[in-house]
Amino acid sequence: MTNQQLTSITEADIDDIAIGAAVLGTGGGGDPHVGSLHAKRAIRNHGAVTVLQVEDLDDEGLVVPVGMIGAPSVSIEKIAGAEEIGRALDLLEQGTGRKIAAIMPIEIGGGNSLIPIAAAAERGLPIVDGDAMGRAFPEAQMVTFHLAGYGPGAVVLVDAQGNAVLSYPVDGAWSERLARVLTFEMGGSATMIDYAYPGSVARECAIPGTLTMARDIGRLLRSSTVRDDERIDVMLAKLGGFRLFDGKVSEIERAIQGGFTRGRAVLDGTGSDRGATFELSFQNEMLLGTRNGQVAAVTPDLIAVLDQSTGQPITTETVRYGARVTIVAFPCNPQWRTERGLETAGPAYFGYDVPFTPVEQLAAGALAPAGTDPESVLTLQEARV
């Protein structure tokens, strides 16, 4: 890990950002490979993308979050084209009567960290080093703008058939309801823009430094100077995270329901976890992990599935029977641990009859952050790199 902030994004940065964003995306946020293809092509054709830090945003300049909505399982087979992103940006400018000053990821998730980079390259615009979740979440209102009391504003949805819809939902919950129905009719996946606000509001709400963080995680997991069997522990030491379980996937259930990829995975323990079981529940993202029936981590804290050998992240749609994986968890940004944050994306919202307990409390006495150095820990609670 470094403390050097991104100032520009080149084609050489994309694979690192994709891997790191897939870790932070907790299994969701779109397919990182598809997003990488978009971003690399756009940068190859239009040049590197300038990166703006959140604190440097112009007060009046319009900052526009761009991403995909729908079931990740669909987005792998129904890949959005560059023209969809362009139509969405055009319609947003037409509807608001304002020119876009900068692009921002709505979330740090596999594909949804890279689609905005592609959009910025295509338009010759800067991208903001920050997002509105600090992870990925499945619903449109699960953003820091909503937590701060802001509505979704002008919402744009565009599909591969050329349909484009501009709406003005009354609040975040209605934005999710309307967008989910439209996305289903659009084939299960669509390009979406919402929460477009001036820089003063984006600066207030955005979680800063998350693209840089994703880049640094990816660099570490791809580094030739770190042994494969050390990668996960080195990453956890830098992020203040926790290794929850090593196991082999013995059962997987996955289906597209209500516009989401929903399911569960059961793991049989390997190594020091032999004889134990671990169950993951997901709705696009990993939301609940239990070890032998006891909660080990729960939303809004981050739960990630990594390849046991290489540390590479595995998304919810690519978890496979027989895969040997490591389950890790990290603390979420503090905004999600507030009363409003837990109402919006806590376990009760998703129907889990468990209280929210911070992962560091769940781990206390049972798990310790791997090799934690108090002066070098880089926590997702601060989301700075």
C-alpha positions as CSV (number, residue, x, y, z in Angstrom):
1,M,0.0,0.0,0.0
2,T,1.1,3.6,-0.6
3,N,-0.2,6.9,0.5
4,Q,0.1,8.4,-3.0
5,Q,-3.2,9.6,-4.3
6,L,-4.2,9.0,-7.8
7,T,-3.8,12.1,-10.1
8,S,-4.6,10.4,-13.4
9,I,-5.8,6.9,-14.5
10,T,-4.1,5.2,-17.4
11,E,-4.8,1.9,-19.0
12,A,-2.0,0.4,-16.8
13,D,-4.0,1.3,-13.6
14,I,-7.2,-0.4,-14.7
15,D,-6.5,-4.0,-13.6
16,D,-5.4,-2.9,-10.2
17,I,-8.5,-0.7,-9.7
18,A,-10.7,-3.6,-10.9
19,I,-9.3,-6.1,-8.4
20,G,-9.3,-3.7,-5.5
21,A,-12.8,-2.5,-6.3
22,A,-14.0,-6.1,-6.5
23,V,-12.7,-6.6,-2.9
24,L,-14.4,-3.5,-1.6
25,G,-17.5,-4.3,-3.6
26,T,-18.3,-7.2,-1.3
27,G,-19.1,-9.5,-4.2
28,G,-21.3,-7.0,-6.1
29,G,-21.2,-3.8,-8.0
30,G,-21.0,-5.4,-11.5
31,D,-18.5,-7.6,-13.2
32,P,-14.9,-6.2,-12.9
33,H,-13.8,-7.8,-16.2
34,V,-16.6,-6.2,-18.2
35,G,-15.9,-2.9,-16.6
36,S,-12.2,-3.2,-17.3
37,L,-12.9,-3.8,-21.0
38,H,-14.9,-0.6,-21.1
39,A,-12.4,1.5,-19.3
40,K,-9.3,0.2,-21.2
41,R,-11.0,0.8,-24.6
42,A,-12.1,4.3,-23.6
43,I,-8.6,5.3,-22.3
44,R,-6.9,3.7,-25.3
45,N,-9.1,5.8,-27.6
46,H,-9.3,9.1,-25.7
47,G,-6.3,9.2,-23.3
48,A,-5.7,9.1,-19.6
49,V,-8.4,10.4,-17.1
50,T,-7.6,13.2,-14.8
51,V,-8.5,12.5,-11.1
52,L,-9.9,15.1,-8.8
53,Q,-9.8,14.8,-5.0
54,V,-13.0,15.4,-3.2
55,E,-11.7,18.5,-1.4
56,D,-10.7,20.1,-4.7
57,L,-14.2,20.0,-6.3
58,D,-15.6,23.3,-7.6
59,D,-18.6,24.3,-5.5
60,E,-20.8,24.9,-8.6
61,G,-19.6,22.3,-11.0
62,L,-22.1,19.4,-11.6
63,V,-20.7,16.1,-10.3
64,V,-22.5,13.1,-11.9
65,P,-22.4,9.6,-10.6
66,V,-22.6,6.9,-13.3
67,G,-23.1,3.2,-12.9
68,M,-25.1,0.1,-13.8
69,I,-28.2,-1.1,-12.1
70,G,-29.7,-4.7,-12.1
71,A,-28.7,-8.2,-11.3
72,P,-24.9,-8.9,-11.7
73,S,-25.7,-12.3,-13.2
74,V,-27.5,-10.5,-16.1
75,S,-24.8,-7.9,-16.7
76,I,-22.2,-10.5,-17.5
77,E,-24.3,-11.7,-20.5
78,K,-25.9,-8.4,-21.3
79,I,-23.0,-6.1,-21.6
80,A,-23.7,-2.4,-21.8
81,G,-22.3,-0.5,-24.8
82,A,-20.5,2.8,-24.7
83,E,-23.4,4.4,-26.6
84,E,-25.7,3.7,-23.6
85,I,-23.4,5.6,-21.3
86,G,-23.2,8.5,-23.7
87,R,-27.0,8.6,-24.1
88,A,-27.4,8.7,-20.3
89,L,-25.0,11.6,-20.0
90,D,-26.7,13.5,-22.8
91,L,-30.2,13.0,-21.3
92,L,-29.0,14.2,-17.9
93,E,-27.6,17.4,-19.4
94,Q,-30.7,18.0,-21.4
95,G,-33.0,17.4,-18.4
96,T,-31.0,19.6,-16.0
97,G,-29.9,22.2,-18.5
98,R,-26.4,22.0,-17.0
99,K,-23.1,20.8,-18.3
100,I,-21.3,18.0,-16.5
101,A,-18.1,19.1,-14.7
102,A,-16.9,15.8,-13.4
103,I,-17.9,12.1,-13.2
104,M,-18.0,10.1,-9.9
105,P,-18.5,6.4,-9.1
106,I,-21.8,5.9,-7.2
107,E,-20.2,2.9,-5.4
108,I,-16.9,1.2,-5.2
109,G,-17.9,-2.1,-6.8
110,G,-16.3,-4.3,-9.4
111,G,-17.8,-2.9,-12.6
112,N,-19.3,0.3,-11.1
113,S,-15.9,1.7,-10.3
114,L,-14.8,1.2,-13.9
115,I,-17.9,2.3,-15.9
116,P,-17.4,5.9,-14.6
117,I,-13.8,5.9,-15.7
118,A,-14.9,4.9,-19.2
119,A,-17.5,7.6,-19.1
120,A,-14.9,10.2,-18.0
121,A,-12.5,9.1,-20.8
122,E,-15.2,9.2,-23.4
123,R,-16.2,12.8,-22.5
124,G,-12.8,14.1,-21.6
125,L,-13.9,14.8,-18.1
126,P,-12.2,14.3,-14.7
127,I,-13.2,11.6,-12.3
128,V,-13.7,12.1,-8.6
129,D,-11.5,10.0,-6.2
130,G,-14.4,9.0,-4.0
131,D,-17.9,7.4,-4.1
132,A,-21.2,7.4,-2.2
133,M,-21.0,4.0,-0.4
134,G,-17.4,3.0,0.4
135,R,-18.4,-0.4,-0.8
136,A,-21.3,-1.7,-3.0
137,F,-25.0,-2.0,-2.0
138,P,-27.9,-3.4,-4.0
139,E,-30.4,-0.6,-3.8
140,A,-30.4,3.0,-5.2
141,Q,-31.1,4.8,-1.9
142,M,-28.2,3.1,-0.1
143,V,-25.9,6.1,-0.7
144,T,-24.4,8.8,1.6
145,F,-26.4,11.5,-0.2
146,H,-29.5,9.8,1.2
147,L,-28.0,9.6,4.6
148,A,-27.3,13.3,4.5
149,G,-31.0,14.0,3.5
150,Y,-30.6,14.7,-0.2
151,G,-33.0,13.2,-2.8
152,P,-32.0,11.5,-6.0
153,G,-32.7,14.5,-8.2
154,A,-32.9,13.8,-11.9
155,V,-32.7,10.1,-12.5
156,V,-31.7,8.6,-15.9
157,L,-32.0,5.0,-17.1
158,V,-30.9,3.8,-20.5
159,D,-30.9,0.3,-22.0
160,A,-29.4,-1.5,-24.9
161,Q,-32.6,-1.2,-27.0
162,G,-32.3,2.6,-27.1
163,N,-34.9,3.3,-24.4
164,A,-34.1,6.3,-22.3
165,V,-36.1,7.5,-19.3
166,L,-35.7,10.7,-17.3
167,S,-37.6,10.8,-14.0
168,Y,-37.8,12.9,-10.8
169,P,-38.6,10.5,-7.9
170,V,-39.7,12.2,-4.7
171,D,-37.1,10.4,-2.6
172,G,-34.5,7.6,-2.6
173,A,-37.0,4.9,-1.8
174,W,-39.2,5.8,-4.7
175,S,-36.1,6.1,-6.9
176,E,-35.3,2.5,-6.1
177,R,-38.9,1.2,-6.7
178,L,-39.2,2.9,-10.0
179,A,-35.8,2.1,-11.3
180,R,-36.1,-1.6,-10.3
181,V,-39.3,-2.0,-12.3
182,L,-37.9,-0.2,-15.3
183,T,-34.7,-2.2,-15.1
184,F,-36.6,-5.4,-15.1
185,E,-38.5,-4.3,-18.3
186,M,-35.2,-3.2,-19.8
187,G,-33.9,-6.8,-19.6
188,G,-32.5,-6.9,-16.1
189,S,-29.6,-4.4,-16.5
190,A,-29.4,-0.7,-17.4
191,T,-27.1,2.3,-17.2
192,M,-28.2,4.7,-14.4
193,I,-27.4,8.2,-13.3
194,D,-28.8,9.6,-10.0
195,Y,-27.7,12.0,-7.2
196,A,-26.1,14.5,-9.6
197,Y,-25.2,17.5,-7.5
198,P,-22.9,20.5,-7.4
199,G,-19.4,20.0,-6.1
200,S,-20.3,21.5,-2.7
201,V,-22.8,18.7,-2.1
202,A,-20.6,16.0,-3.5
203,R,-17.8,17.2,-1.2
204,E,-20.1,17.0,1.8
205,C,-21.3,13.5,1.0
206,A,-18.6,11.6,-0.9
207,I,-16.4,9.1,0.9
208,P,-13.0,10.3,-0.3
209,G,-10.0,8.3,-1.6
210,T,-11.8,5.1,-2.5
211,L,-10.5,4.8,-6.1
212,T,-6.9,5.2,-4.8
213,M,-7.7,2.6,-2.1
214,A,-8.9,0.2,-4.8
215,R,-5.8,0.8,-6.9
216,D,-3.5,0.1,-3.9
217,I,-5.4,-3.1,-2.9
218,G,-5.1,-4.3,-6.5
219,R,-1.4,-3.5,-6.6
220,L,-0.8,-5.5,-3.5
221,L,-2.8,-8.5,-4.6
222,R,-1.0,-8.5,-8.0
223,S,2.5,-7.7,-6.6
224,S,5.3,-10.0,-7.7
225,T,7.1,-9.2,-4.4
226,V,4.5,-10.8,-2.1
227,R,4.1,-14.5,-2.0
228,D,0.7,-16.0,-2.8
229,D,0.3,-17.4,0.6
230,E,1.0,-14.0,2.2
231,R,-1.2,-11.8,0.1
232,I,-4.4,-12.0,2.1
233,D,-2.7,-11.4,5.5
234,V,-0.7,-8.5,4.2
235,M,-3.8,-6.9,2.8
236,L,-5.7,-7.5,6.1
237,A,-2.8,-6.0,8.1
238,K,-2.9,-2.8,6.0
239,L,-6.7,-2.5,6.1
240,G,-7.3,-3.5,9.7
241,G,-9.5,-6.4,8.4
242,F,-10.2,-9.9,9.7
243,R,-9.8,-13.3,8.3
244,L,-13.1,-15.1,9.1
245,F,-12.9,-18.5,7.5
246,D,-11.0,-20.8,5.2
247,G,-13.1,-23.3,3.4
248,K,-14.4,-25.1,0.4
249,V,-17.8,-24.3,-1.2
250,S,-20.0,-27.3,-0.6
251,E,-23.3,-25.8,-1.5
252,I,-24.4,-22.8,-3.6
253,E,-27.9,-21.5,-4.3
254,R,-28.3,-18.5,-6.7
255,A,-31.3,-17.1,-8.6
256,I,-32.4,-13.8,-10.1
257,Q,-35.3,-12.5,-8.0
258,G,-36.9,-9.1,-8.0
259,G,-34.1,-7.7,-10.2
260,F,-31.4,-8.9,-7.8
261,T,-29.0,-11.9,-7.7
262,R,-30.0,-13.6,-4.4
263,G,-28.7,-16.7,-2.8
264,R,-26.5,-18.4,-0.2
265,A,-23.3,-20.4,-0.1
266,V,-22.2,-22.9,2.4
267,L,-18.5,-23.6,3.1
268,D,-16.9,-26.6,4.8
269,G,-13.8,-25.6,6.8
270,T,-10.3,-26.4,5.6
271,G,-7.0,-26.1,7.5
272,S,-7.4,-24.6,10.9
273,D,-11.2,-24.3,10.2
274,R,-11.7,-28.0,9.4
275,G,-14.8,-29.3,11.1
276,A,-16.6,-25.9,11.1
277,T,-19.0,-24.5,8.6
278,F,-19.7,-21.0,7.3
279,E,-22.7,-19.7,5.5
280,L,-22.9,-16.6,3.3
281,S,-26.2,-14.8,2.4
282,F,-26.2,-12.4,-0.5
283,Q,-28.4,-10.0,-2.5
284,N,-26.0,-8.8,-5.2
285,E,-23.5,-8.2,-2.4
286,M,-22.4,-10.4,0.5
287,L,-24.6,-9.3,3.4
288,L,-24.4,-11.8,6.2
289,G,-21.8,-14.4,7.3
290,T,-22.3,-17.0,10.0
291,R,-19.8,-19.5,11.4
292,N,-21.4,-22.6,12.9
293,G,-24.7,-20.6,13.1
294,Q,-23.2,-17.6,14.9
295,V,-22.9,-14.2,13.2
296,A,-19.3,-13.5,12.1
297,A,-20.0,-10.3,10.1
298,V,-23.1,-8.5,8.8
299,T,-24.0,-5.6,6.6
300,P,-23.2,-2.7,6.5
301,D,-19.7,-4.0,7.3
302,L,-17.9,-5.4,4.3
303,I,-17.6,-9.2,3.6
304,A,-15.4,-10.4,0.8
305,V,-14.8,-13.8,-0.7
306,L,-11.2,-14.3,-1.9
307,D,-9.4,-17.2,-3.7
308,Q,-7.5,-19.0,-1.0
309,S,-4.4,-19.4,-3.1
310,T,-4.1,-16.0,-4.8
311,G,-6.2,-13.6,-2.8
312,Q,-8.1,-12.6,-5.9
313,P,-11.7,-11.5,-5.2
314,I,-14.7,-13.7,-6.2
315,T,-18.0,-12.0,-7.0
316,T,-21.4,-13.4,-6.0
317,E,-22.1,-14.6,-9.5
318,T,-18.8,-16.4,-9.9
319,V,-18.8,-18.4,-6.6
320,R,-18.5,-22.0,-7.7
321,Y,-19.0,-25.4,-6.0
322,G,-15.7,-26.8,-4.8
323,A,-13.9,-23.5,-4.8
324,R,-11.4,-23.1,-2.0
325,V,-11.9,-19.6,-0.6
326,T,-11.1,-17.3,2.3
327,I,-13.8,-15.1,3.8
328,V,-12.6,-11.7,5.1
329,A,-14.3,-8.7,6.5
330,F,-13.6,-5.0,7.1
331,P,-15.3,-2.2,9.0
332,C,-17.6,0.0,7.0
333,N,-17.5,3.8,6.8
334,P,-18.8,5.3,10.1
335,Q,-21.8,6.9,8.3
336,W,-23.3,3.4,7.9
337,R,-23.1,2.8,11.6
338,T,-25.4,5.7,12.4
339,E,-29.1,5.2,13.2
340,R,-30.0,6.4,9.7
341,G,-27.3,4.3,8.1
342,L,-28.5,1.1,9.8
343,E,-32.1,1.9,8.9
344,T,-31.0,2.2,5.3
345,A,-28.6,-0.8,5.0
346,G,-28.5,-2.7,8.2
347,P,-29.4,-6.3,8.8
348,A,-33.0,-5.6,9.7
349,Y,-33.6,-3.8,6.3
350,F,-32.7,-7.0,4.5
351,G,-34.8,-9.2,6.7
352,Y,-32.0,-10.7,8.9
353,D,-33.2,-11.2,12.4
354,V,-29.8,-10.3,13.9
355,P,-28.6,-7.1,15.6
356,F,-25.8,-5.1,13.9
357,T,-22.5,-5.7,15.8
358,P,-19.3,-4.2,14.4
359,V,-17.0,-6.8,12.9
360,E,-14.2,-5.8,15.2
361,Q,-16.4,-6.6,18.2
362,L,-17.5,-9.9,16.8
363,A,-13.8,-10.7,16.1
364,A,-12.6,-9.7,19.6
365,G,-11.4,-12.6,21.5
366,A,-11.8,-15.0,18.6
367,L,-10.0,-13.3,15.7
368,A,-7.3,-10.7,15.6
369,P,-6.4,-8.4,12.7
370,A,-3.7,-10.2,10.8
371,G,-0.3,-8.7,11.8
372,T,-1.9,-5.3,12.7
373,D,0.6,-2.5,13.2
374,P,-1.4,0.4,14.9
375,E,0.6,3.0,13.2
376,S,0.2,1.5,9.7
377,V,-3.4,0.3,9.8
378,L,-5.4,1.8,6.9
379,T,-9.1,1.5,7.8
380,L,-12.1,1.6,5.7
381,Q,-13.7,3.7,8.5
382,E,-11.5,6.6,7.2
383,A,-11.5,5.4,3.6
384,R,-8.3,7.3,2.9
385,V,-5.1,6.0,1.3
